[in-house]
Amino acid sequence: MLDRQHLSILREVDRLGSLTAAAERLNVSQSALSHTIRKLEERYGVAMWEKYGRNLRLTEAGRYIVRLAQRVLPQIERAENVLSDYRHGQRGSLKIGMECHPCHQWLVGVTKPYLMDWPDVDLELTTSFAFGGVAALTGYEIDILITPDPIEAPGIQYLSVFDYELVLAVPAGHPLAQKPHAEAADLLDETLFTYPVPPERLDVFTQFLVPANARPRHHRNVETTEMMLQLVAAGRGVSAIPNWLVRREAATLGVHPVRIGQLGIRKSIHLGFRDGDDTVDFIAGFLATSRQTSA
């Protein structure tokens, strides 16, 4: 019968590329690992891998099992962690995924009171997903997804926790600082700083520049909000950034928020979670704390 051991072996062989490395990772002998897969191949009459030089190459059947393992094993591992938490007297483990670069500052304001209210909950944060945020949620890699761009999916609910406006941050003496709002043409000669997200997922492009068939002179990615605003304050360019982050640093750095387009770009931060998980007390507690925390 196909079981967890088969899934684990195929996943590690795919990750590491050799039987020796996979056996070491799984803490079994290479011969035992080979025997296990050989019995599986004999049972179903298909090969799982083939020799390719000094390495192994998965067959189509092997790749199918790896894809299955990538979906199923995280759920099993998650369930084991939760059961272990209960066994050792912990309330549970809450894994949070983030698709929102500027939300770290807001999340700090949420986690501080939450950890005080739920001292027996282990809180983990990740920004790296194997298949994207929604897939990580449905695959039980995470329990809550923080995102400004919710994607509808079966079995997933979203809770809007706060609204904000995406604005341009410009130096205080910049000509745009005197205008009620920016037009797309105003960026033709500018360097635009954004978070490291593809342009097709950036609202300043999809809702502002692309409809006007305009592009900035230069587009630069910057990892952190602090560095982005420092560059703006130094007159190196402008940035598309949530208004609440500009308000925090406006007085200190001398940066000014400018509305993007006449109507502006309105956004909301959403928390995604699986159907029914909002009845789990420590997850419901995080949702409640998030709604009470302003940016």
C-alpha positions as CSV (number, residue, x, y, z in Angstrom):
1,M,0.0,0.0,0.0
2,L,1.1,3.5,-0.7
3,D,2.0,5.2,2.6
4,R,3.8,8.1,4.2
5,Q,7.2,6.4,4.0
6,H,6.9,6.2,0.2
7,L,6.0,9.8,0.0
8,S,8.9,10.9,2.2
9,I,11.4,8.9,0.2
10,L,10.3,10.3,-3.2
11,R,10.2,13.8,-1.8
12,E,13.7,13.6,-0.5
13,V,15.1,12.0,-3.6
14,D,13.6,14.8,-5.6
15,R,15.0,17.4,-3.3
16,L,18.5,15.9,-2.9
17,G,19.0,14.1,-6.2
18,S,20.5,10.9,-4.8
19,L,19.7,7.8,-2.8
20,T,22.6,8.3,-0.5
21,A,21.6,11.8,0.5
22,A,17.9,10.9,0.8
23,A,18.8,7.9,3.0
24,E,21.0,10.1,5.3
25,R,18.2,12.7,5.6
26,L,15.6,10.0,6.5
27,N,18.1,8.2,8.8
28,V,17.7,4.8,7.0
29,S,20.2,2.7,5.1
30,Q,20.4,3.1,1.3
31,S,19.6,-0.6,0.8
32,A,16.4,-0.3,2.9
33,L,15.3,2.8,1.0
34,S,15.9,1.1,-2.3
35,H,14.0,-2.1,-1.2
36,T,11.0,0.0,0.0
37,I,10.6,1.7,-3.4
38,R,11.3,-1.5,-5.3
39,K,8.4,-3.2,-3.5
40,L,6.2,-0.2,-4.4
41,E,7.3,-0.4,-8.1
42,E,6.6,-4.2,-8.1
43,R,3.1,-3.7,-6.6
44,Y,2.0,-1.1,-9.1
45,G,4.1,-2.1,-12.1
46,V,5.6,1.3,-12.7
47,A,9.1,2.7,-12.1
48,M,9.6,5.6,-9.8
49,W,13.0,6.7,-11.0
50,E,15.7,5.9,-13.5
51,K,19.5,6.4,-13.6
52,Y,20.7,9.6,-15.2
53,G,24.5,9.6,-15.1
54,R,25.4,9.6,-11.4
55,N,22.1,11.0,-10.4
56,L,18.5,9.8,-10.4
57,R,15.7,11.2,-12.6
58,L,12.1,10.7,-11.6
59,T,9.7,9.1,-14.0
60,E,6.3,10.6,-14.7
61,A,4.9,8.3,-12.0
62,G,7.6,9.4,-9.6
63,R,6.9,13.1,-10.3
64,Y,3.2,12.4,-9.6
65,I,4.0,10.9,-6.2
66,V,6.3,13.9,-5.4
67,R,3.5,16.3,-6.2
68,L,1.2,14.3,-3.9
69,A,3.8,14.3,-1.2
70,Q,4.2,18.1,-1.4
71,R,0.5,18.4,-0.7
72,V,-0.1,15.7,1.8
73,L,3.1,15.6,4.0
74,P,2.8,19.2,5.2
75,Q,-0.7,18.4,6.5
76,I,0.5,15.3,8.3
77,E,3.5,17.0,9.8
78,R,1.2,19.9,10.9
79,A,-1.2,17.5,12.6
80,E,1.7,15.8,14.4
81,N,3.0,19.1,15.6
82,V,-0.4,20.1,17.0
83,L,-0.9,16.7,18.7
84,S,2.6,17.1,20.2
85,D,1.7,20.5,21.5
86,Y,-1.4,19.1,23.2
87,R,0.6,16.3,24.7
88,H,3.1,18.6,26.2
89,G,0.4,20.9,27.6
90,Q,0.7,23.7,25.0
91,R,-2.4,25.3,23.6
92,G,-1.3,25.0,20.0
93,S,1.0,26.3,17.3
94,L,0.0,29.2,15.1
95,K,1.8,29.6,11.8
96,I,1.4,32.9,10.0
97,G,2.3,33.6,6.4
98,M,2.8,37.1,5.0
99,E,2.4,38.4,1.4
100,C,2.6,42.0,2.5
101,H,6.0,43.6,2.8
102,P,5.0,46.7,4.6
103,C,2.8,44.8,7.2
104,H,5.7,43.8,9.5
105,Q,5.3,47.0,11.5
106,W,1.5,46.5,11.9
107,L,2.1,42.8,12.8
108,V,4.4,43.8,15.7
109,G,1.5,45.7,17.2
110,V,-0.7,42.6,16.9
111,T,1.8,40.0,18.2
112,K,2.7,41.9,21.4
113,P,-0.8,41.8,23.0
114,Y,-1.5,38.4,21.4
115,L,1.5,36.7,23.0
116,M,0.6,38.2,26.3
117,D,-3.0,36.9,26.1
118,W,-2.0,33.5,24.7
119,P,1.2,32.5,26.5
120,D,0.9,28.8,25.6
121,V,0.7,29.3,21.9
122,D,3.8,29.0,19.8
123,L,3.8,31.7,17.1
124,E,5.7,31.3,13.8
125,L,6.0,33.7,10.9
126,T,7.1,32.9,7.3
127,T,7.3,34.8,4.1
128,S,8.5,31.9,2.0
129,F,5.9,29.6,0.4
130,A,6.5,26.6,-1.9
131,F,3.4,27.3,-4.0
132,G,2.2,30.8,-3.0
133,G,0.2,32.0,0.0
134,V,-3.2,30.5,-0.8
135,A,-1.6,27.1,-1.6
136,A,0.4,27.3,1.6
137,L,-2.9,27.9,3.5
138,T,-4.8,25.1,1.8
139,G,-1.8,22.8,2.2
140,Y,-1.6,23.4,5.9
141,E,1.9,25.0,5.7
142,I,0.4,28.0,7.5
143,D,-2.8,28.8,9.4
144,I,-3.3,32.5,8.7
145,L,-2.3,34.4,5.5
146,I,-1.8,38.2,5.7
147,T,-2.3,39.7,2.3
148,P,-3.5,42.9,0.6
149,D,-4.7,40.9,-2.4
150,P,-7.0,38.1,-1.4
151,I,-7.5,35.3,-4.0
152,E,-10.8,33.4,-3.7
153,A,-10.3,29.7,-3.2
154,P,-12.6,26.8,-2.0
155,G,-12.5,26.4,1.7
156,I,-10.8,29.8,2.4
157,Q,-12.3,32.8,4.1
158,Y,-10.9,36.3,4.4
159,L,-11.3,38.9,7.2
160,S,-10.6,42.5,6.4
161,V,-8.7,44.0,9.4
162,F,-7.8,47.5,8.3
163,D,-8.0,49.9,5.4
164,Y,-5.4,52.2,4.0
165,E,-4.5,54.2,0.9
166,L,-1.4,53.6,-1.3
167,V,0.3,56.9,-1.8
168,L,3.5,58.3,-3.3
169,A,6.1,59.3,-0.8
170,V,8.1,62.3,-2.2
171,P,10.7,64.6,-0.6
172,A,9.2,67.6,1.1
173,G,10.6,70.0,-1.5
174,H,9.5,67.9,-4.5
175,P,7.1,69.6,-7.0
176,L,4.6,66.8,-6.5
177,A,4.3,67.8,-2.8
178,Q,2.4,70.9,-3.9
179,K,-0.1,69.0,-6.0
180,P,-3.4,67.5,-4.7
181,H,-2.7,64.3,-6.5
182,A,-0.2,62.8,-8.9
183,E,-0.9,62.0,-12.6
184,A,0.8,59.1,-14.4
185,A,2.8,61.5,-16.5
186,D,4.4,62.9,-13.4
187,L,6.4,59.7,-13.0
188,L,7.9,59.6,-16.5
189,D,11.1,61.3,-15.3
190,E,11.2,59.7,-11.9
191,T,12.9,56.8,-10.2
192,L,10.1,54.7,-8.6
193,F,11.0,52.6,-5.5
194,T,8.7,49.7,-4.7
195,Y,8.9,46.5,-2.6
196,P,10.4,43.5,-4.5
197,V,7.1,42.3,-6.1
198,P,6.6,41.8,-9.8
199,P,5.1,44.9,-11.5
200,E,2.0,42.9,-12.5
201,R,1.2,42.5,-8.8
202,L,1.9,46.2,-7.9
203,D,-1.1,48.4,-7.8
204,V,0.9,51.5,-8.7
205,F,1.4,49.8,-12.1
206,T,-1.8,47.9,-12.6
207,Q,-4.2,50.6,-11.4
208,F,-2.2,53.8,-12.3
209,L,0.7,53.5,-14.7
210,V,-0.4,50.7,-17.1
211,P,-3.9,52.1,-17.8
212,A,-2.2,55.4,-18.8
213,N,0.4,53.6,-20.9
214,A,3.1,55.2,-18.7
215,R,6.3,54.0,-17.0
216,P,8.7,55.6,-14.7
217,R,12.2,56.4,-16.0
218,H,13.6,53.9,-13.6
219,H,12.0,51.2,-11.4
220,R,14.0,50.0,-8.4
221,N,13.2,47.3,-5.8
222,V,14.0,48.0,-2.2
223,E,13.6,45.3,0.5
224,T,12.7,47.4,3.6
225,T,10.5,50.4,4.2
226,E,13.2,52.2,6.2
227,M,15.7,52.1,3.3
228,M,13.0,53.1,0.8
229,L,12.0,56.2,2.8
230,Q,15.6,57.1,3.3
231,L,16.2,57.1,-0.4
232,V,13.1,59.2,-1.0
233,A,14.2,61.7,1.7
234,A,17.6,61.9,0.0
235,G,16.0,63.0,-3.2
236,R,16.8,59.7,-5.1
237,G,13.3,59.1,-6.2
238,V,9.7,58.5,-5.1
239,S,8.0,55.4,-3.7
240,A,4.6,53.8,-3.7
241,I,3.9,53.0,-0.1
242,P,0.9,52.8,2.4
243,N,-0.1,56.2,3.8
244,W,0.2,55.0,7.4
245,L,3.9,54.3,7.0
246,V,4.5,57.7,5.5
247,R,2.7,59.3,8.4
248,R,5.0,57.6,10.8
249,E,8.1,58.9,9.3
250,A,7.0,62.2,7.7
251,A,8.2,64.5,10.5
252,T,11.5,62.7,11.1
253,L,12.6,62.2,7.5
254,G,10.8,65.1,5.7
255,V,8.8,63.0,3.3
256,H,5.4,63.9,2.0
257,P,2.4,61.7,0.9
258,V,0.8,62.4,-2.4
259,R,-2.5,60.8,-3.6
260,I,-2.0,58.5,-6.6
261,G,-4.5,59.6,-9.2
262,Q,-7.6,61.8,-8.5
263,L,-9.4,59.0,-6.7
264,G,-6.5,57.4,-5.0
265,I,-5.7,53.7,-4.6
266,R,-7.7,52.2,-1.7
267,K,-6.5,49.0,-0.2
268,S,-7.3,46.6,2.7
269,I,-5.2,44.1,4.6
270,H,-7.0,40.7,4.9
271,L,-6.4,37.7,7.0
272,G,-7.1,34.4,5.2
273,F,-7.9,31.2,7.0
274,R,-9.4,27.8,6.4
275,D,-13.2,27.3,6.8
276,G,-13.9,26.4,10.4
277,D,-10.5,27.4,11.8
278,D,-12.0,30.6,13.3
279,T,-13.7,28.3,15.9
280,V,-10.3,27.3,17.2
281,D,-9.9,29.5,20.2
282,F,-6.3,30.7,19.7
283,I,-6.9,31.4,16.0
284,A,-10.1,33.3,16.8
285,G,-8.1,35.2,19.4
286,F,-5.5,36.3,16.8
287,L,-8.3,37.4,14.4
288,A,-9.9,39.5,17.2
289,T,-6.6,41.1,18.3
290,S,-5.9,41.9,14.6
291,R,-9.2,43.8,14.2
292,Q,-8.5,45.8,17.3
293,T,-5.0,46.9,16.2
294,S,-4.8,50.0,14.1
295,A,-1.8,50.6,11.8
